[in-house]
């Protein structure tokens, strides 16, 4: 595990499409590299965990 890391997350659930969550890593002086992606319910659940939203009934 790194001592320091910058991880960026993008989430899109627009236009009625399945949810997408993309994870990128940014090193100093470098571009963002996409390192993982999640779709559908898994993307929605991860997004809620990351932003602290509780699941709606």
C-alpha distance matrix in Angstrom:
0.0 3.8 6.7 8.8 9.2 12.5 13.1 16.8 18.8 22.3 24.7 28.3 30.8 34.0 37.2 37.1 34.4 31.6 28.6 25.8 22.3 20.3 16.7 16.1 13.6 15.2 14.6 17.1 20.4 19.5 20.5 18.7 17.5 17.9 15.1 16.7 20.0 21.7 25.5 28.2 27.7 24.0 23.6 25.9 24.2 20.7 22.5 24.4 21.4 19.7 22.9 24.2 27.3 28.9 30.3 33.9 36.5
3.8 0.0 3.8 5.4 6.4 10.1 11.7 15.5 18.0 21.6 24.4 28.0 30.9 33.8 37.1 37.4 34.8 32.3 29.2 26.1 22.6 20.2 16.4 15.1 12.0 12.8 11.6 13.7 17.1 16.6 18.1 16.7 16.1 17.3 15.1 17.3 20.6 22.7 26.5 29.3 29.1 25.5 24.5 26.8 25.5 21.8 22.9 25.0 22.2 19.9 22.8 24.5 27.7 29.7 31.3 34.8 37.7
6.7 3.8 0.0 3.8 6.9 10.5 12.8 16.5 19.3 23.0 25.9 29.6 32.5 35.3 38.8 39.2 36.8 34.4 31.1 28.2 24.5 22.4 18.6 17.2 14.0 14.1 12.7 13.9 17.5 17.8 19.6 18.4 18.5 19.9 18.1 20.2 23.3 25.2 28.9 31.5 31.1 27.6 26.5 28.4 26.9 23.3 24.1 25.8 22.9 20.4 23.0 24.4 27.9 30.0 32.0 35.5 38.5
8.8 5.4 3.8 0.0 3.8 7.1 10.0 13.5 16.6 20.2 23.2 26.9 30.0 32.6 36.1 36.7 34.5 32.4 28.9 26.0 22.3 20.0 16.3 14.6 11.3 10.8 9.7 10.7 14.5 14.9 16.5 15.3 16.0 17.6 16.3 18.6 21.5 23.7 27.3 29.9 29.7 26.4 24.8 26.6 25.6 21.9 22.2 24.1 21.6 18.7 20.9 22.8 26.2 28.7 30.7 34.0 37.2
9.2 6.4 6.9 3.8 0.0 3.8 6.4 9.9 13.1 16.6 19.8 23.4 26.5 29.1 32.5 33.2 30.8 28.8 25.5 22.4 18.8 16.3 12.6 10.8 7.6 7.6 7.5 9.5 13.1 12.7 13.6 11.9 12.5 13.9 12.8 15.1 17.9 20.3 23.8 26.6 26.7 23.4 21.6 23.6 22.9 19.1 19.3 21.6 19.4 16.4 18.7 21.0 24.1 26.7 28.5 31.6 34.9
12.5 10.1 10.5 7.1 3.8 0.0 3.8 6.6 10.1 13.5 16.8 20.3 23.6 26.0 29.4 30.3 28.1 26.4 23.0 20.0 16.4 13.9 10.5 8.4 5.8 5.4 6.9 8.9 12.0 11.3 11.5 9.4 10.8 12.1 11.9 14.0 16.3 18.7 22.0 24.7 25.0 22.1 19.8 21.6 21.4 17.7 17.2 19.7 18.1 14.7 16.6 19.4 22.2 25.1 26.8 29.7 33.2
13.1 11.7 12.8 10.0 6.4 3.8 0.0 3.8 6.7 10.3 13.4 17.0 20.2 22.7 26.1 26.9 24.6 22.7 19.3 16.3 12.7 10.4 6.9 5.7 4.6 6.4 9.2 11.8 14.4 12.9 12.0 8.9 9.6 9.7 9.4 10.8 12.7 15.0 18.2 20.9 21.3 18.4 16.0 18.0 17.9 14.2 13.8 16.6 15.3 12.0 14.2 17.1 19.6 22.5 23.8 26.7 30.1
16.8 15.5 16.5 13.5 9.9 6.6 3.8 0.0 3.8 6.8 10.3 13.7 17.1 19.4 22.7 23.8 21.7 20.2 16.8 13.8 10.4 8.2 5.8 5.0 6.1 7.4 11.0 13.2 15.1 13.4 11.6 8.2 9.5 9.0 9.9 10.7 11.6 13.7 16.5 19.0 19.8 17.4 14.4 16.1 16.8 13.4 12.1 15.2 14.7 11.3 12.8 16.2 18.2 21.3 22.5 25.0 28.5
18.8 18.0 19.3 16.6 13.1 10.1 6.7 3.8 0.0 3.8 6.7 10.3 13.5 16.0 19.5 20.2 18.2 16.6 13.1 10.4 6.9 5.7 4.7 6.3 8.9 10.9 14.6 17.0 18.7 16.6 14.3 10.7 11.3 9.5 10.3 9.7 9.4 10.8 13.2 15.4 16.2 14.1 10.9 12.4 13.5 10.3 8.8 12.2 12.3 9.2 10.7 14.2 15.6 18.5 19.3 21.7 25.1
22.3 21.6 23.0 20.2 16.6 13.5 10.3 6.8 3.8 0.0 3.8 6.9 10.4 12.5 15.9 17.0 15.0 14.0 10.7 8.0 5.6 5.1 6.6 8.3 11.5 13.2 17.0 19.3 20.4 18.1 15.2 11.8 12.4 10.3 11.9 10.8 9.4 10.5 11.9 13.9 15.2 13.9 10.2 11.6 13.6 11.2 9.0 12.5 13.7 11.1 11.7 15.3 15.9 18.8 19.1 20.9 24.3
24.7 24.4 25.9 23.2 19.8 16.8 13.4 10.3 6.7 3.8 0.0 3.8 6.8 9.4 13.0 13.6 11.9 10.8 7.3 5.7 4.5 6.5 9.1 11.6 15.0 17.0 20.7 23.1 24.2 21.9 18.9 15.5 15.7 13.0 14.3 12.3 9.8 9.5 9.8 11.0 12.3 11.7 7.9 8.5 11.3 9.8 7.2 10.5 12.5 10.8 11.0 14.2 13.9 16.5 16.3 17.8 21.1
28.3 28.0 29.6 26.9 23.4 20.3 17.0 13.7 10.3 6.9 3.8 0.0 3.8 5.8 9.2 10.1 8.6 8.4 5.7 5.3 6.6 8.8 12.1 14.4 18.0 19.9 23.7 25.9 26.6 24.2 20.9 17.7 17.9 15.1 16.7 14.5 11.5 10.8 9.8 10.4 12.3 12.8 9.2 9.4 12.9 12.4 9.9 12.6 15.3 14.1 13.9 16.8 15.7 18.0 17.2 18.0 21.0
30.8 30.9 32.5 30.0 26.5 23.6 20.2 17.1 13.5 10.4 6.8 3.8 0.0 3.8 7.0 6.9 6.2 6.2 4.3 6.5 8.8 11.8 15.1 17.8 21.4 23.5 27.3 29.6 30.4 28.0 24.7 21.4 21.4 18.3 19.6 17.0 13.5 11.9 9.7 8.9 10.7 12.3 9.3 8.5 12.3 12.9 10.7 12.5 15.7 15.4 14.9 17.2 15.3 17.0 15.6 15.7 18.4
34.0 33.8 35.3 32.6 29.1 26.0 22.7 19.4 16.0 12.5 9.4 5.8 3.8 0.0 3.8 5.5 6.1 8.1 7.7 9.5 12.0 14.4 17.8 20.1 23.7 25.4 29.2 31.2 31.6 29.3 25.8 22.9 23.2 20.4 22.2 19.8 16.4 15.2 12.9 12.1 14.1 16.0 13.1 12.2 16.0 16.6 14.1 15.8 19.2 18.7 17.7 20.1 18.0 19.8 18.4 17.9 20.5
37.2 37.1 38.8 36.1 32.5 29.4 26.1 22.7 19.5 15.9 13.0 9.2 7.0 3.8 0.0 3.8 5.5 8.9 10.0 12.0 15.0 17.3 20.9 23.1 26.7 28.4 32.2 34.2 34.4 31.9 28.3 25.6 25.7 22.8 24.7 22.3 18.8 17.5 14.7 13.7 16.0 18.3 15.8 15.1 18.9 19.9 17.7 19.2 22.6 22.3 21.4 23.6 21.3 22.8 21.0 20.1 22.2
37.1 37.4 39.2 36.7 33.2 30.3 26.9 23.8 20.2 17.0 13.6 10.1 6.9 5.5 3.8 0.0 3.8 6.7 8.6 11.5 14.9 17.6 21.3 23.9 27.7 29.8 33.5 35.9 36.3 33.7 30.1 27.2 26.8 23.7 25.0 22.2 18.5 16.5 13.2 11.4 13.5 16.3 14.4 13.4 17.1 18.7 17.0 18.2 21.6 21.9 21.3 23.1 20.5 21.3 19.1 18.1 19.7
34.4 34.8 36.8 34.5 30.8 28.1 24.6 21.7 18.2 15.0 11.9 8.6 6.2 6.1 5.5 3.8 0.0 3.8 6.4 8.6 12.3 14.8 18.5 21.2 24.9 27.3 30.9 33.5 33.9 31.1 27.5 24.5 23.8 20.5 21.8 18.9 15.2 13.4 10.1 9.0 11.9 14.1 12.3 12.2 15.9 17.0 15.8 17.6 20.6 20.8 20.7 22.8 20.7 21.7 19.5 19.2 21.0
31.6 32.3 34.4 32.4 28.8 26.4 22.7 20.2 16.6 14.0 10.8 8.4 6.2 8.1 8.9 6.7 3.8 0.0 3.8 6.5 10.1 13.0 16.5 19.5 23.3 26.0 29.6 32.4 33.2 30.3 26.9 23.6 22.6 19.0 19.7 16.5 12.7 10.2 6.7 5.2 8.3 10.4 9.0 9.3 12.7 13.9 13.3 15.2 17.9 18.4 18.9 20.7 18.8 19.6 17.2 17.5 19.3
28.6 29.2 31.1 28.9 25.5 23.0 19.3 16.8 13.1 10.7 7.3 5.7 4.3 7.7 10.0 8.6 6.4 3.8 0.0 3.8 6.8 10.1 13.5 16.7 20.3 23.0 26.6 29.4 30.4 27.7 24.5 21.0 20.2 16.8 17.4 14.2 10.5 8.2 5.5 4.8 7.2 8.5 6.0 6.3 10.0 10.7 9.7 11.9 14.5 14.7 15.2 17.3 15.7 16.9 15.0 15.9 18.2
25.8 26.1 28.2 26.0 22.4 20.0 16.3 13.8 10.4 8.0 5.7 5.3 6.5 9.5 12.0 11.5 8.6 6.5 3.8 0.0 3.8 6.5 10.1 13.1 16.8 19.5 23.1 26.0 26.9 24.1 20.9 17.4 16.5 13.0 13.7 10.8 7.2 5.8 4.6 6.5 9.1 8.9 5.7 7.8 10.9 10.3 9.5 12.6 14.6 14.0 15.1 17.7 16.9 18.5 17.2 18.6 21.2
22.3 22.6 24.5 22.3 18.8 16.4 12.7 10.4 6.9 5.6 4.5 6.6 8.8 12.0 15.0 14.9 12.3 10.1 6.8 3.8 0.0 3.8 6.7 10.1 13.6 16.4 20.1 22.9 24.2 21.6 18.7 15.0 14.2 10.9 11.3 8.5 5.6 5.1 6.4 8.7 10.2 8.7 5.2 7.7 9.9 8.0 7.3 10.9 12.1 11.0 12.5 15.4 15.4 17.4 16.7 18.7 21.7
20.3 20.2 22.4 20.0 16.3 13.9 10.4 8.2 5.7 5.1 6.5 8.8 11.8 14.4 17.3 17.6 14.8 13.0 10.1 6.5 3.8 0.0 3.8 6.6 10.3 13.2 16.7 19.7 20.8 18.0 15.1 11.4 10.4 7.1 8.0 6.1 4.4 6.5 8.8 11.9 13.7 11.7 8.6 11.4 13.1 10.6 10.1 13.9 14.4 12.6 14.4 17.6 18.2 20.4 20.2 22.4 25.4
16.7 16.4 18.6 16.3 12.6 10.5 6.9 5.8 4.7 6.6 9.1 12.1 15.1 17.8 20.9 21.3 18.5 16.5 13.5 10.1 6.7 3.8 0.0 3.8 7.0 10.2 13.6 16.8 18.4 15.7 13.3 9.6 8.5 5.8 5.8 5.1 6.0 8.5 11.7 14.8 15.9 13.2 10.6 13.4 14.2 10.9 10.9 14.5 14.1 11.8 14.2 17.3 18.7 21.1 21.3 23.9 27.0
16.1 15.1 17.2 14.6 10.8 8.4 5.7 5.0 6.3 8.3 11.6 14.4 17.8 20.1 23.1 23.9 21.2 19.5 16.7 13.1 10.1 6.6 3.8 0.0 3.8 6.7 10.1 13.3 14.7 11.9 9.6 5.9 5.2 4.1 5.3 7.0 8.9 12.0 15.1 18.3 19.7 17.0 14.4 17.1 17.9 14.5 14.2 17.7 17.2 14.4 16.6 19.8 21.5 24.2 24.7 27.3 30.5
13.6 12.0 14.0 11.3 7.6 5.8 4.6 6.1 8.9 11.5 15.0 18.0 21.4 23.7 26.7 27.7 24.9 23.3 20.3 16.8 13.6 10.3 7.0 3.8 0.0 3.8 6.7 10.1 12.0 9.6 8.5 5.5 5.3 6.5 6.7 9.5 12.1 15.2 18.6 21.8 22.8 19.9 17.5 20.1 20.5 16.9 16.8 20.0 18.9 15.9 18.2 21.3 23.5 26.2 27.2 29.9 33.2
15.2 12.8 14.1 10.8 7.6 5.4 6.4 7.4 10.9 13.2 17.0 19.9 23.5 25.4 28.4 29.8 27.3 26.0 23.0 19.5 16.4 13.2 10.2 6.7 3.8 0.0 3.8 6.6 8.4 6.5 6.2 4.6 6.5 9.1 10.1 13.1 15.5 18.6 21.8 24.9 26.1 23.3 20.7 23.0 23.6 19.9 19.3 22.5 21.5 18.1 19.9 23.1 25.4 28.5 29.7 32.3 35.8
14.6 11.6 12.7 9.7 7.5 6.9 9.2 11.0 14.6 17.0 20.7 23.7 27.3 29.2 32.2 33.5 30.9 29.6 26.6 23.1 20.1 16.7 13.6 10.1 6.7 3.8 0.0 3.8 6.2 5.3 7.2 7.3 8.7 11.9 12.5 15.8 18.6 21.9 25.1 28.4 29.4 26.5 24.1 26.5 26.8 23.1 22.7 25.7 24.4 21.1 23.0 26.0 28.6 31.6 32.9 35.7 39.1
17.1 13.7 13.9 10.7 9.5 8.9 11.8 13.2 17.0 19.3 23.1 25.9 29.6 31.2 34.2 35.9 33.5 32.4 29.4 26.0 22.9 19.7 16.8 13.3 10.1 6.6 3.8 0.0 3.8 5.5 8.4 9.7 11.9 15.2 16.2 19.4 22.0 25.2 28.4 31.5 32.5 29.7 27.1 29.3 29.6 25.9 25.2 28.0 26.8 23.3 24.7 27.8 30.5 33.6 35.3 37.9 41.4
20.4 17.1 17.5 14.5 13.1 12.0 14.4 15.1 18.7 20.4 24.2 26.6 30.4 31.6 34.4 36.3 33.9 33.2 30.4 26.9 24.2 20.8 18.4 14.7 12.0 8.4 6.2 3.8 0.0 3.8 7.1 9.7 12.2 15.8 17.4 20.8 23.2 26.6 29.5 32.7 34.2 31.6 28.8 31.0 31.8 28.2 27.3 30.3 29.4 25.9 27.1 30.4 32.8 36.1 37.5 40.0 43.6
19.5 16.6 17.8 14.9 12.7 11.3 12.9 13.4 16.6 18.1 21.9 24.2 28.0 29.3 31.9 33.7 31.1 30.3 27.7 24.1 21.6 18.0 15.7 11.9 9.6 6.5 5.3 5.5 3.8 0.0 3.8 6.7 8.7 12.4 14.2 17.7 20.1 23.6 26.5 29.8 31.5 28.9 26.2 28.7 29.6 26.1 25.3 28.6 27.9 24.5 26.0 29.4 31.6 34.7 35.8 38.3 41.7
20.5 18.1 19.6 16.5 13.6 11.5 12.0 11.6 14.3 15.2 18.9 20.9 24.7 25.8 28.3 30.1 27.5 26.9 24.5 20.9 18.7 15.1 13.3 9.6 8.5 6.2 7.2 8.4 7.1 3.8 0.0 3.8 6.3 9.7 12.3 15.4 17.4 20.9 23.5 26.8 28.7 26.4 23.5 26.0 27.3 24.0 23.0 26.5 26.1 22.9 24.2 27.8 29.6 32.7 33.6 35.8 39.3
18.7 16.7 18.4 15.3 11.9 9.4 8.9 8.2 10.7 11.8 15.5 17.7 21.4 22.9 25.6 27.2 24.5 23.6 21.0 17.4 15.0 11.4 9.6 5.9 5.5 4.6 7.3 9.7 9.7 6.7 3.8 0.0 3.8 6.6 9.2 12.0 13.9 17.3 20.0 23.3 25.0 22.6 19.8 22.3 23.5 20.2 19.3 22.8 22.5 19.3 20.9 24.4 26.2 29.2 29.9 32.2 35.6
17.5 16.1 18.5 16.0 12.5 10.8 9.6 9.5 11.3 12.4 15.7 17.9 21.4 23.2 25.7 26.8 23.8 22.6 20.2 16.5 14.2 10.4 8.5 5.2 5.3 6.5 8.7 11.9 12.2 8.7 6.3 3.8 0.0 3.8 6.1 9.3 11.7 15.4 18.3 21.8 23.7 21.1 18.6 21.6 22.7 19.4 19.2 22.9 22.4 19.6 21.7 25.0 26.7 29.4 29.8 32.2 35.4
17.9 17.3 19.9 17.6 13.9 12.1 9.7 9.0 9.5 10.3 13.0 15.1 18.3 20.4 22.8 23.7 20.5 19.0 16.8 13.0 10.9 7.1 5.8 4.1 6.5 9.1 11.9 15.2 15.8 12.4 9.7 6.6 3.8 0.0 3.8 6.0 7.9 11.6 14.5 18.1 20.1 17.5 15.1 18.3 19.5 16.5 16.5 20.2 20.0 17.6 19.8 23.1 24.4 26.8 26.8 29.3 32.3
15.1 15.1 18.1 16.3 12.8 11.9 9.4 9.9 10.3 11.9 14.3 16.7 19.6 22.2 24.7 25.0 21.8 19.7 17.4 13.7 11.3 8.0 5.8 5.3 6.7 10.1 12.5 16.2 17.4 14.2 12.3 9.2 6.1 3.8 0.0 3.8 7.3 10.8 14.2 17.8 19.3 16.3 14.5 18.0 18.5 15.3 16.1 19.7 18.8 16.8 19.6 22.5 24.0 26.1 26.1 28.9 31.7
16.7 17.3 20.2 18.6 15.1 14.0 10.8 10.7 9.7 10.8 12.3 14.5 17.0 19.8 22.3 22.2 18.9 16.5 14.2 10.8 8.5 6.1 5.1 7.0 9.5 13.1 15.8 19.4 20.8 17.7 15.4 12.0 9.3 6.0 3.8 0.0 3.8 7.0 10.6 14.1 15.6 12.6 11.1 14.7 15.2 12.4 13.6 17.1 16.5 15.1 18.0 20.6 21.7 23.5 23.1 25.8 28.5
20.0 20.6 23.3 21.5 17.9 16.3 12.7 11.6 9.4 9.4 9.8 11.5 13.5 16.4 18.8 18.5 15.2 12.7 10.5 7.2 5.6 4.4 6.0 8.9 12.1 15.5 18.6 22.0 23.2 20.1 17.4 13.9 11.7 7.9 7.3 3.8 0.0 3.8 6.9 10.6 12.5 10.0 8.1 11.8 13.0 10.8 11.7 15.3 15.4 14.4 16.9 19.5 20.0 21.6 20.8 23.2 25.8
21.7 22.7 25.2 23.7 20.3 18.7 15.0 13.7 10.8 10.5 9.5 10.8 11.9 15.2 17.5 16.5 13.4 10.2 8.2 5.8 5.1 6.5 8.5 12.0 15.2 18.6 21.9 25.2 26.6 23.6 20.9 17.3 15.4 11.6 10.8 7.0 3.8 0.0 3.8 7.1 8.7 6.3 5.0 8.8 10.0 8.6 9.9 13.1 13.6 13.5 15.8 18.0 17.9 19.1 17.8 20.1 22.4
25.5 26.5 28.9 27.3 23.8 22.0 18.2 16.5 13.2 11.9 9.8 9.8 9.7 12.9 14.7 13.2 10.1 6.7 5.5 4.6 6.4 8.8 11.7 15.1 18.6 21.8 25.1 28.4 29.5 26.5 23.5 20.0 18.3 14.5 14.2 10.6 6.9 3.8 0.0 3.8 6.6 6.0 4.9 7.9 10.0 10.0 10.8 13.5 14.9 15.2 17.0 18.9 18.1 18.9 17.0 18.7 20.8
28.2 29.3 31.5 29.9 26.6 24.7 20.9 19.0 15.4 13.9 11.0 10.4 8.9 12.1 13.7 11.4 9.0 5.2 4.8 6.5 8.7 11.9 14.8 18.3 21.8 24.9 28.4 31.5 32.7 29.8 26.8 23.3 21.8 18.1 17.8 14.1 10.6 7.1 3.8 0.0 3.8 5.5 5.4 6.5 8.9 10.2 10.9 12.7 14.6 15.7 17.0 18.4 16.9 17.1 14.7 15.9 17.6
27.7 29.1 31.1 29.7 26.7 25.0 21.3 19.8 16.2 15.2 12.3 12.3 10.7 14.1 16.0 13.5 11.9 8.3 7.2 9.1 10.2 13.7 15.9 19.7 22.8 26.1 29.4 32.5 34.2 31.5 28.7 25.0 23.7 20.1 19.3 15.6 12.5 8.7 6.6 3.8 0.0 3.8 5.4 5.0 6.1 8.6 9.8 10.6 12.3 14.2 15.5 16.2 14.5 14.2 11.6 13.1 14.6
24.0 25.5 27.6 26.4 23.4 22.1 18.4 17.4 14.1 13.9 11.7 12.8 12.3 16.0 18.3 16.3 14.1 10.4 8.5 8.9 8.7 11.7 13.2 17.0 19.9 23.3 26.5 29.7 31.6 28.9 26.4 22.6 21.1 17.5 16.3 12.6 10.0 6.3 6.0 5.5 3.8 0.0 3.8 5.5 5.2 6.2 8.5 10.0 10.7 12.3 14.4 15.3 14.5 14.6 12.7 15.1 16.9
23.6 24.5 26.5 24.8 21.6 19.8 16.0 14.4 10.9 10.2 7.9 9.2 9.3 13.1 15.8 14.4 12.3 9.0 6.0 5.7 5.2 8.6 10.6 14.4 17.5 20.7 24.1 27.1 28.8 26.2 23.5 19.8 18.6 15.1 14.5 11.1 8.1 5.0 4.9 5.4 5.4 3.8 0.0 3.8 5.5 5.3 6.1 8.7 10.0 10.6 12.3 14.0 13.4 14.3 13.0 15.2 17.6
25.9 26.8 28.4 26.6 23.6 21.6 18.0 16.1 12.4 11.6 8.5 9.4 8.5 12.2 15.1 13.4 12.2 9.3 6.3 7.8 7.7 11.4 13.4 17.1 20.1 23.0 26.5 29.3 31.0 28.7 26.0 22.3 21.6 18.3 18.0 14.7 11.8 8.8 7.9 6.5 5.0 5.5 3.8 0.0 3.8 5.6 5.2 6.2 8.7 10.0 10.8 11.9 10.4 11.2 9.5 11.4 14.1
24.2 25.5 26.9 25.6 22.9 21.4 17.9 16.8 13.5 13.6 11.3 12.9 12.3 16.0 18.9 17.1 15.9 12.7 10.0 10.9 9.9 13.1 14.2 17.9 20.5 23.6 26.8 29.6 31.8 29.6 27.3 23.5 22.7 19.5 18.5 15.2 13.0 10.0 10.0 8.9 6.1 5.2 5.5 3.8 0.0 3.8 5.4 5.2 6.3 8.7 10.2 10.4 9.5 9.5 8.1 11.0 13.4
20.7 21.8 23.3 21.9 19.1 17.7 14.2 13.4 10.3 11.2 9.8 12.4 12.9 16.6 19.9 18.7 17.0 13.9 10.7 10.3 8.0 10.6 10.9 14.5 16.9 19.9 23.1 25.9 28.2 26.1 24.0 20.2 19.4 16.5 15.3 12.4 10.8 8.6 10.0 10.2 8.6 6.2 5.3 5.6 3.8 0.0 3.8 5.5 5.1 6.2 8.7 9.8 10.2 11.2 11.0 14.1 16.9
22.5 22.9 24.1 22.2 19.3 17.2 13.8 12.1 8.8 9.0 7.2 9.9 10.7 14.1 17.7 17.0 15.8 13.3 9.7 9.5 7.3 10.1 10.9 14.2 16.8 19.3 22.7 25.2 27.3 25.3 23.0 19.3 19.2 16.5 16.1 13.6 11.7 9.9 10.8 10.9 9.8 8.5 6.1 5.2 5.4 3.8 0.0 3.8 5.4 5.1 6.2 8.3 8.3 10.4 10.6 13.2 16.5
24.4 25.0 25.8 24.1 21.6 19.7 16.6 15.2 12.2 12.5 10.5 12.6 12.5 15.8 19.2 18.2 17.6 15.2 11.9 12.6 10.9 13.9 14.5 17.7 20.0 22.5 25.7 28.0 30.3 28.6 26.5 22.8 22.9 20.2 19.7 17.1 15.3 13.1 13.5 12.7 10.6 10.0 8.7 6.2 5.2 5.5 3.8 0.0 3.8 5.5 5.4 5.7 4.9 6.6 7.2 10.1 13.5
21.4 22.2 22.9 21.6 19.4 18.1 15.3 14.7 12.3 13.7 12.5 15.3 15.7 19.2 22.6 21.6 20.6 17.9 14.5 14.6 12.1 14.4 14.1 17.2 18.9 21.5 24.4 26.8 29.4 27.9 26.1 22.5 22.4 20.0 18.8 16.5 15.4 13.6 14.9 14.6 12.3 10.7 10.0 8.7 6.3 5.1 5.4 3.8 0.0 3.8 5.7 5.2 6.6 7.8 9.2 12.6 15.6
19.7 19.9 20.4 18.7 16.4 14.7 12.0 11.3 9.2 11.1 10.8 14.1 15.4 18.7 22.3 21.9 20.8 18.4 14.7 14.0 11.0 12.6 11.8 14.4 15.9 18.1 21.1 23.3 25.9 24.5 22.9 19.3 19.6 17.6 16.8 15.1 14.4 13.5 15.2 15.7 14.2 12.3 10.6 10.0 8.7 6.2 5.1 5.5 3.8 0.0 3.8 5.7 8.0 10.5 12.2 15.3 18.7
22.9 22.8 23.0 20.9 18.7 16.6 14.2 12.8 10.7 11.7 11.0 13.9 14.9 17.7 21.4 21.3 20.7 18.9 15.2 15.1 12.5 14.4 14.2 16.6 18.2 19.9 23.0 24.7 27.1 26.0 24.2 20.9 21.7 19.8 19.6 18.0 16.9 15.8 17.0 17.0 15.5 14.4 12.3 10.8 10.2 8.7 6.2 5.4 5.7 3.8 0.0 3.8 5.7 9.1 11.4 13.9 17.5
24.2 24.5 24.4 22.8 21.0 19.4 17.1 16.2 14.2 15.3 14.2 16.8 17.2 20.1 23.6 23.1 22.8 20.7 17.3 17.7 15.4 17.6 17.3 19.8 21.3 23.1 26.0 27.8 30.4 29.4 27.8 24.4 25.0 23.1 22.5 20.6 19.5 18.0 18.9 18.4 16.2 15.3 14.0 11.9 10.4 9.8 8.3 5.7 5.2 5.7 3.8 0.0 3.8 6.4 9.5 12.2 15.5
27.3 27.7 27.9 26.2 24.1 22.2 19.6 18.2 15.6 15.9 13.9 15.7 15.3 18.0 21.3 20.5 20.7 18.8 15.7 16.9 15.4 18.2 18.7 21.5 23.5 25.4 28.6 30.5 32.8 31.6 29.6 26.2 26.7 24.4 24.0 21.7 20.0 17.9 18.1 16.9 14.5 14.5 13.4 10.4 9.5 10.2 8.3 4.9 6.6 8.0 5.7 3.8 0.0 3.8 6.5 8.6 12.2
28.9 29.7 30.0 28.7 26.7 25.1 22.5 21.3 18.5 18.8 16.5 18.0 17.0 19.8 22.8 21.3 21.7 19.6 16.9 18.5 17.4 20.4 21.1 24.2 26.2 28.5 31.6 33.6 36.1 34.7 32.7 29.2 29.4 26.8 26.1 23.5 21.6 19.1 18.9 17.1 14.2 14.6 14.3 11.2 9.5 11.2 10.4 6.6 7.8 10.5 9.1 6.4 3.8 0.0 3.8 6.3 9.2
30.3 31.3 32.0 30.7 28.5 26.8 23.8 22.5 19.3 19.1 16.3 17.2 15.6 18.4 21.0 19.1 19.5 17.2 15.0 17.2 16.7 20.2 21.3 24.7 27.2 29.7 32.9 35.3 37.5 35.8 33.6 29.9 29.8 26.8 26.1 23.1 20.8 17.8 17.0 14.7 11.6 12.7 13.0 9.5 8.1 11.0 10.6 7.2 9.2 12.2 11.4 9.5 6.5 3.8 0.0 3.8 6.5
33.9 34.8 35.5 34.0 31.6 29.7 26.7 25.0 21.7 20.9 17.8 18.0 15.7 17.9 20.1 18.1 19.2 17.5 15.9 18.6 18.7 22.4 23.9 27.3 29.9 32.3 35.7 37.9 40.0 38.3 35.8 32.2 32.2 29.3 28.9 25.8 23.2 20.1 18.7 15.9 13.1 15.1 15.2 11.4 11.0 14.1 13.2 10.1 12.6 15.3 13.9 12.2 8.6 6.3 3.8 0.0 3.8
36.5 37.7 38.5 37.2 34.9 33.2 30.1 28.5 25.1 24.3 21.1 21.0 18.4 20.5 22.2 19.7 21.0 19.3 18.2 21.2 21.7 25.4 27.0 30.5 33.2 35.8 39.1 41.4 43.6 41.7 39.3 35.6 35.4 32.3 31.7 28.5 25.8 22.4 20.8 17.6 14.6 16.9 17.6 14.1 13.4 16.9 16.5 13.5 15.6 18.7 17.5 15.5 12.2 9.2 6.5 3.8 0.0
